[in-house]
C-alpha cells in the first residue's frame, strides 16, 4: 500500500505541474492585452498601464513570468484583484486568496449537500429498484435514473432554474439572499442529479447480482425474511462499489460546482470566477482556475488512495 501511495503522489505532482503550466500558457497566449482589457473602454495613461503591467509581471520575459508564477504558487500567493474605481480605472484590490476563502463556505455547503443527496437518494432508489425489479415502480425508477445520467450538469441547472425558480417560483432562481435551505436547494439538486442516477443504476446492478448469489440463497433457505436479505446480506457488499464511485467522483463534482454556481449566480468559487471573467480581472481568473485545478488533482489523488484501501486489487506493485 505504501508503494502505491508513493507512486500515486508522484503522479499527482507531475499532473499538477503539467496542469499549472497549461493554465499559464493558455492565459499567456490568449489574444489581446490583459492590461488594456482591465480598463474597459477607457484609454489608460502610460503611467497607469505600466503600474498594472508591473504588478502582473507582464513586463518581464515569458520564461521569467512562468517562474514567478510558480514561485508565487509555492508561496500560496495568488496575487491581487483589480476592481475598478468609480472612474472605471483598475486599482489593486483584495488578495485573491482572501476572495477565495470568503467564497469557500458557500461552495462547501453546496458540495457537501450534493454528496449527501446523491448517496442517500441514490442508495434508496437503487435498493427500491432492485427489490421491485420488473414492476411499474422499478421501471419508473430505472427510467428516471437513466434520464438523470444522460443529463449534463449544465442542462440540469438551467432546466431546474427555469422551471422551479422562474416559471413556478417555488424556490429562489439565483443568489443566496433567502438563506438556508431555500437558496441552496436547486443548486444542490442540480449538482447531484447526474451522480444520483449513476449511483441508483450501480447499486441496482450490484444488488441484482448479490440477490442471485449462493450466500443469499442459503440465507433464504434458513428462513431469513426477504427484507433482511436485501437490506443486510445484499446491501452490505453492494455499497463497496458505491463508496468507490463517491471517492472517485469528487473531481467531477468540483468541476460541476463551478457550472452550477455560475448558472444560479451563487457567490461561491464558481460565482467568483464568472464575475471575474465579466470584469476581465486576469488575477482572479488565473487564481480561481489554479485553485480549482489544484483541488481537483489533489482530491482525485486522495480518492484513488481511498479506493485502493477499499479494493486491494488495484494496488499496483504491492
Long-range contacts (C-beta under 8 A, 24 or more apart in sequence): 1-308, 1-309, 1-315, 1-318, 3-317, 3-318, 4-305, 4-308, 4-315, 4-316, 4-317, 4-318, 5-305, 5-308, 7-316, 7-317, 8-301, 8-304, 8-305, 8-308, 9-301, 11-301, 12-297, 12-298, 12-300, 12-301, 15-297, 16-293, 16-294, 16-297, 16-298, 19-293, 19-294, 19-297, 20-69, 20-70, 20-73, 20-290, 20-293, 20-294, 21-66, 23-286, 23-289, 23-290, 23-293, 24-65, 24-66, 24-69, 24-286, 27-282, 27-285, 27-286, 28-62, 28-65, 28-66, 34-58, 34-280, 34-282, 37-280, 37-282, 38-82, 38-84, 38-90, 38-280, 38-281, 38-282, 39-88, 39-89, 39-90, 40-84, 40-88, 40-280, 41-88, 42-88, 42-89, 44-89, 48-89, 52-82, 52-90, 55-79, 55-80, 55-92, 56-282, 56-283, 73-290, 78-283, 78-286, 78-287, 78-290, 78-291, 79-283, 79-286, 79-287, 80-283, 81-276, 81-281, 81-283, 81-284, 82-281, 82-282, 82-283, 83-279, 83-281, 84-279, 90-281, 96-283, 96-284, 96-287, 96-288, 97-287, 99-272, 99-284, 99-287, 100-269, 100-272, 100-287, 100-288, 100-291, 103-267, 103-268, 103-269, 103-271, 103-272, 104-268, 104-269, 106-176, 106-261, 106-266, 106-267, 106-268, 106-271, 107-257, 107-261, 107-268, 107-269, 107-270, 109-180, 109-184, 110-184, 110-187, 110-188, 110-191, 110-257, 110-260, 110-261, 110-266, 110-268, 111-191, 111-253, 111-254, 111-257, 113-184, 113-188, 113-192, 114-188, 114-191, 114-192, 114-195, 114-253, 114-257, 115-192, 115-246, 115-253, 117-188, 117-189, 117-192, 117-196, 118-192, 118-195, 118-196, 118-199, 118-246, 119-199, 119-242, 119-246, 121-192, 121-196, 121-200, 122-195, 122-196, 122-197, 122-198, 122-199, 122-200, 122-202, 122-203, 122-242, 123-199, 123-203, 123-239, 123-242, 125-196, 125-200, 126-199, 126-200, 126-201, 126-202, 126-203, 126-204, 126-207, 127-203, 127-204, 127-207, 127-230, 127-231, 127-235, 129-200, 129-204, 130-203, 130-204, 130-207, 130-208, 130-211, 130-230, 130-234, 131-207, 131-230, 133-204, 133-208, 141-200, 141-204, 142-201, 142-204, 144-197, 144-200, 145-196, 145-197, 145-198, 145-200, 145-201, 145-204, 146-197, 146-201, 147-197, 148-193, 148-194, 148-196, 148-197, 148-198, 148-200, 149-194, 149-197, 149-198, 149-201, 151-193, 151-194, 151-197, 152-194, 153-190, 153-191, 153-193, 153-194, 153-256, 153-259, 153-260, 154-259, 154-263, 156-189, 156-190, 156-193, 156-194, 157-186, 157-187, 157-190, 157-191, 157-259, 157-260, 157-263, 157-264, 158-263, 160-186, 160-189, 160-190, 161-186, 161-190, 161-263, 161-264, 173-264, 174-264, 174-265, 174-266, 175-264, 175-265, 175-266, 175-267, 176-266, 176-267, 183-266, 186-264, 187-260, 187-261, 187-264, 187-266, 190-260, 190-263, 190-264, 191-253, 191-256, 191-257, 191-260, 194-256, 195-245, 195-249, 195-252, 195-253, 198-245, 199-242, 199-245, 199-246, 202-241, 202-242, 202-245, 203-238, 203-239, 203-241, 203-242, 206-237, 206-238, 206-241, 206-242, 207-234, 207-235, 207-238, 210-234, 210-235, 210-237, 210-238, 240-310, 240-311, 243-310, 244-307, 244-310, 244-311, 247-303, 247-304, 247-306, 247-307, 247-310, 248-300, 248-303, 248-304, 248-307, 249-303, 250-296, 250-299, 250-300, 250-302, 250-303, 251-296, 251-297, 251-299, 251-300, 251-303, 254-292, 254-295, 254-296, 254-299, 255-292, 255-296, 258-292
